[in-house]
Amino acid sequence: MFSNISIIGDGAMGTVLAMLLCEKNIPVRMWGYDAEQLKQIQSAGENKKFLPGYELPSSLEFDSDDKSIMTDVDLIVSAVPCQFMRPIWNRLKENVPKNVPIVTVTKGIENDTLLCPTQMLADVLGDSLTAVVLSGPTIADELARKLPATACSACVDEEIAKQVQHTFNTAWFRVYTNTDVIGVELAGAMKNVIAIAAGIIDGIGAGDNAKAALLSRGLTEITRLGIACGAKPQTFAGLTGLGDLVTTCVSPKGRNRSFGERIGKEQNVKQAQEATESVIEGVATCESVIALADKYNVEMPIASAVYQVLFENKPVQTAIADLMQRQLKAE
């Protein structure tokens, strides 16, 4: 178990994990790229912007200094939105201590490089980095309320995965282990694209039959591309695949689903994005997924339809009609 932890990122997930660890009496420091915003969180005793309504523990420390946040630490948590990870870690890299594992809770695929978060960290910090993924159906608001939840600690080093498992496991948050890092990361990223489609279905009132079809066929697409990228098929039937997909597609708290619902109710992309303070990871991820599908020659009709709606102004009803009229085939 790790005993001194620094969390990079002051969003909802970074905040709720800090709360969880503090409750276990583990020393935690939180860093944010905007020192003034971090100061506001500290003085309010609450993250009003990203996780309002929950009092932060008095033991949680805040540190906006790039060097001191990396001092006397034995585990680092990266809770930075995917498309901002590279500049943040380029800023911090000269202070990152060697041999300290980094746990990433980011779900996405970098647009220019098509790298997943652990791959991006290795690209910035060096291949000797020990990277762990903590992922699963983890709506931050529900974790803050201590509702039962599960996640997966994934690392090629099984012992490190177990240490992270024991560090984050609580009576209400059960953590499993996995060694399929790429599968866990791709599942967590791609489900956000399907969640946008699920929100669109909710927005137009297409019904539960349509959503059930979307989830099952969407999971087929996710699995197909994941296997092409070297992931294990069974990963996509587990917590980080099916589990995370279901949560993100049905939860009213899901940012990507809610964004899609606004699109279904005829808001444009800009309006739908501006309706929330949080980053809608699925929008940028959709571009990366389509690029990966092209690279590996993988058919992804649902993801392609989402891309056409978001980036090519294709009408939602036309996109759905085109999906329904595709050539008939066996499941």
C-alpha positions in Angstrom: 0.0 0.0 0.0 1.2 3.5 -0.8 1.4 6.1 2.0 2.3 9.5 0.4 0.3 10.5 -2.6 0.2 13.5 -4.9 -2.8 14.1 -7.1 -2.2 16.1 -10.3 -5.5 17.7 -11.4 -8.2 19.4 -9.4 -11.3 18.1 -11.3 -14.1 15.9 -10.1 -12.2 12.6 -10.2 -9.0 13.9 -8.6 -11.1 15.5 -5.9 -13.1 12.5 -5.0 -10.1 10.2 -5.0 -8.4 12.7 -2.6 -11.4 12.5 -0.3 -11.4 8.7 -0.5 -7.7 8.5 0.4 -7.9 11.0 3.2 -10.6 9.0 4.8 -8.1 6.1 4.9 -5.7 8.4 6.7 -3.3 8.4 3.7 -1.4 11.7 3.4 -2.6 13.4 0.1 -1.6 16.6 -1.6 -3.5 18.1 -4.6 -2.0 20.1 -7.4 -3.7 22.2 -10.0 -2.3 24.0 -13.1 -4.1 27.2 -12.0 -2.8 28.3 -8.6 -5.6 30.7 -8.1 -8.3 28.1 -8.8 -6.6 25.7 -6.4 -6.5 28.5 -3.7 -10.2 29.0 -4.2 -10.9 25.3 -3.7 -8.8 25.3 -0.5 -10.4 28.4 1.0 -13.9 27.2 0.2 -13.3 23.7 1.6 -15.2 22.5 -1.4 -14.7 22.0 -5.2 -17.6 24.2 -6.2 -16.7 24.1 -9.9 -16.4 20.4 -10.5 -17.8 18.5 -7.4 -20.1 20.9 -5.6 -21.9 20.0 -2.4 -19.2 17.9 -0.7 -17.0 19.1 2.1 -13.3 18.4 1.6 -11.4 16.7 4.4 -9.3 19.0 6.6 -6.3 16.7 6.2 -6.2 17.3 2.4 -3.2 19.5 1.5 -3.0 21.8 -1.5 0.2 22.6 -3.4 0.6 24.6 -6.6 4.4 24.4 -6.7 5.7 22.1 -9.4 8.7 21.0 -7.4 7.4 20.5 -3.9 4.3 18.5 -5.1 6.7 15.9 -6.3 8.8 15.8 -3.1 8.6 12.9 -0.6 6.0 11.1 -2.7 5.7 7.3 -3.4 2.6 7.4 -5.7 1.4 10.0 -8.2 -2.2 10.2 -9.6 -2.7 11.8 -12.9 -6.3 13.2 -13.1 -5.9 15.5 -16.1 -8.2 15.6 -19.1 -6.6 13.6 -22.0 -6.0 16.5 -24.4 -4.3 18.5 -21.7 -2.1 15.7 -20.4 1.0 16.3 -22.6 1.4 20.0 -21.8 0.9 19.4 -18.1 3.4 16.6 -17.9 5.9 18.4 -20.1 5.7 21.2 -17.5 6.2 18.8 -14.5 8.6 16.2 -16.0 11.9 17.7 -14.7 10.5 17.3 -11.1 9.0 13.8 -11.4 11.0 11.4 -9.1 12.3 8.2 -10.7 10.8 4.8 -9.7 7.6 6.4 -8.5 4.5 4.8 -10.2 1.9 7.0 -11.8 -1.7 6.1 -11.7 -3.8 7.6 -14.5 -7.6 8.0 -14.2 -7.8 9.8 -17.5 -10.2 8.3 -20.2 -9.3 9.3 -23.7 -7.0 9.0 -26.7 -4.6 11.9 -27.7 -5.7 13.3 -31.1 -2.4 13.9 -32.8 -0.5 10.8 -31.7 -3.4 8.4 -31.1 -1.8 7.4 -27.8 -3.6 6.3 -24.7 -2.8 8.1 -21.4 -0.1 5.5 -20.2 1.5 5.6 -23.6 1.5 9.4 -23.5 3.1 9.4 -20.1 5.8 7.1 -21.3 6.4 9.3 -24.3 6.9 12.3 -22.1 8.6 10.8 -19.1 10.4 7.8 -20.6 9.8 4.1 -21.1 11.1 3.2 -17.7 8.0 4.7 -16.1 5.7 2.4 -14.2 2.2 3.4 -15.2 -1.1 2.1 -13.8 -4.6 2.6 -15.0 -7.5 3.0 -12.4 -10.7 2.7 -14.4 -14.2 1.5 -14.3 -17.8 2.7 -13.8 -16.9 5.5 -11.5 -19.3 8.5 -11.5 -17.5 11.0 -9.2 -20.7 12.2 -7.5 -21.7 8.7 -6.5 -18.2 8.0 -5.1 -18.5 11.2 -3.1 -21.8 9.8 -1.6 -20.1 6.5 -0.8 -22.5 4.5 -3.0 -21.1 1.0 -3.8 -18.8 1.1 -6.8 -16.1 -0.9 -8.5 -13.0 -0.3 -10.5 -9.9 -2.0 -12.0 -6.2 -1.4 -11.3 -4.4 -2.3 -14.5 -0.6 -2.6 -14.8 1.8 -4.9 -16.6 3.5 -5.3 -13.2 1.0 -7.4 -11.3 2.5 -6.5 -7.9 2.2 -2.8 -8.5 -1.4 -3.3 -9.6 -2.1 -5.1 -6.3 -0.5 -2.3 -4.3 -2.7 0.2 -6.1 -5.7 -2.0 -5.5 -5.1 -2.1 -1.7 -4.4 1.6 -1.6 -7.7 2.6 -3.1 -10.0 -0.2 -1.9 -12.6 0.7 0.7 -15.8 -0.7 2.1 -17.8 1.0 -0.7 -15.2 1.0 -3.5 -14.0 -2.5 -4.5 -10.9 -2.6 -6.7 -9.9 -5.5 -8.9 -6.7 -6.0 -10.8 -5.9 -6.6 -14.5 -2.8 -6.7 -16.7 -4.4 -5.7 -20.0 -3.5 -2.0 -19.8 -4.2 -1.1 -23.4 -7.6 -2.9 -23.3 -8.7 -1.1 -20.1 -7.6 2.3 -21.5 -9.3 1.8 -24.9 -12.5 0.6 -23.3 -12.6 3.6 -21.0 -12.0 6.0 -23.9 -14.3 4.5 -26.6 -17.3 4.1 -24.3 -17.5 7.9 -24.2 -18.2 8.0 -27.9 -21.0 5.5 -27.5 -22.3 7.4 -24.6 -22.7 10.5 -26.8 -24.9 8.4 -29.1 -26.9 7.1 -26.1 -27.5 10.7 -25.1 -28.7 11.6 -28.6 -31.1 8.7 -28.4 -32.5 10.0 -25.1 -32.7 13.5 -26.6 -34.8 12.5 -29.5 -36.9 10.1 -27.5 -36.0 7.0 -29.5 -36.8 4.6 -26.7 -35.2 1.8 -24.6 -35.1 -0.7 -27.5 -32.9 1.6 -29.4 -30.6 2.2 -26.5 -30.3 -1.5 -25.8 -29.3 -2.0 -29.4 -26.9 0.8 -29.2 -25.1 -0.5 -26.2 -24.8 -4.1 -27.5 -23.7 -3.0 -31.0 -21.5 -0.3 -29.5 -19.7 -2.8 -27.3 -19.1 -4.9 -30.5 -17.4 -1.9 -32.1 -15.3 -1.2 -29.0 -14.2 -4.8 -28.8 -13.4 -5.0 -32.5 -11.1 -2.0 -32.4 -9.6 -3.0 -29.1 -8.6 -6.5 -30.4 -7.1 -4.9 -33.5 -5.0 -2.7 -31.2 -3.7 -5.7 -29.2 -6.2 -5.8 -26.3 -7.6 -9.0 -24.8 -11.3 -9.7 -25.8 -12.4 -10.6 -22.2 -11.5 -7.1 -21.0 -14.4 -5.6 -22.9 -16.9 -7.9 -21.1 -15.7 -6.8 -17.7 -15.9 -3.7 -15.4 -13.9 -1.4 -17.6 -15.7 -2.5 -20.8 -19.4 -3.4 -20.4 -19.6 -2.0 -16.8 -18.3 1.4 -17.6 -20.2 1.6 -20.9 -23.6 0.9 -19.1 -22.9 3.5 -16.4 -21.9 6.2 -18.8 -24.8 5.5 -21.2 -27.6 5.5 -18.5 -26.4 7.9 -15.7 -28.0 11.4 -15.7 -24.6 12.5 -14.2 -22.6 11.2 -17.2 -21.1 14.2 -19.0 -20.9 12.5 -22.4 -24.5 11.2 -22.3 -25.8 14.6 -21.2 -23.9 16.3 -24.0 -25.4 13.9 -26.5 -28.9 14.5 -25.1 -28.4 18.2 -25.7 -27.4 17.4 -29.3 -30.5 15.2 -29.7 -32.6 18.2 -28.5 -31.2 20.2 -31.4 -28.4 22.2 -29.7 -25.3 22.6 -31.8 -21.9 21.2 -30.6 -20.8 24.6 -29.2 -24.0 25.1 -27.2 -23.9 21.6 -25.9 -20.3 21.9 -24.7 -20.8 25.3 -23.1 -23.6 23.9 -21.0 -21.1 22.3 -18.6 -17.8 23.4 -16.9 -16.4 19.9 -17.4 -14.5 18.6 -20.4 -16.6 16.3 -22.7 -13.9 13.8 -23.4 -15.9 11.9 -26.0 -15.8 14.7 -28.5 -12.1 14.7 -29.0 -11.9 11.0 -28.5 -14.4 10.5 -31.4 -11.8 12.0 -33.7 -9.1 9.6 -32.4 -11.3 6.6 -32.6 -12.2 7.2 -36.2 -8.5 7.7 -37.0 -7.6 4.4 -35.2 -10.4 2.6 -37.1 -9.0 3.9 -40.4 -5.5 2.9 -39.4 -6.5 -0.7 -38.5 -9.3 -1.0 -41.1 -12.0 -1.7 -38.5 -15.6 -1.0 -39.3 -17.3 1.2 -36.7 -20.6 2.5 -38.0 -21.9 3.9 -34.7 -18.7 5.8 -34.0 -18.7 7.0 -37.6 -22.3 8.3 -37.3 -21.4 10.2 -34.1 -18.4 11.7 -35.9 -20.6 12.8 -38.8 -23.1 14.4 -36.5 -20.5 16.3 -34.5 -18.0 17.3 -37.2 -19.8 17.1 -40.5 -23.2 18.6 -39.4 -25.1 15.5 -40.5 -28.7 15.6 -39.1 -29.3 13.2 -36.3 -32.4 11.6 -37.9 -30.4 11.0 -41.2 -27.6 9.4 -39.2 -30.0 7.0 -37.5 -31.9 6.2 -40.7 -28.6 5.4 -42.4 -27.6 3.0 -39.6 -30.9 1.3 -39.7 -30.7 0.8 -43.5 -27.3 -0.7 -43.6 -27.0 -4.1 -45.4 -28.5 -6.9 -43.4 -26.1 -9.5 -42.0 -25.7 -12.0 -39.2 -25.0 -10.7 -35.7 
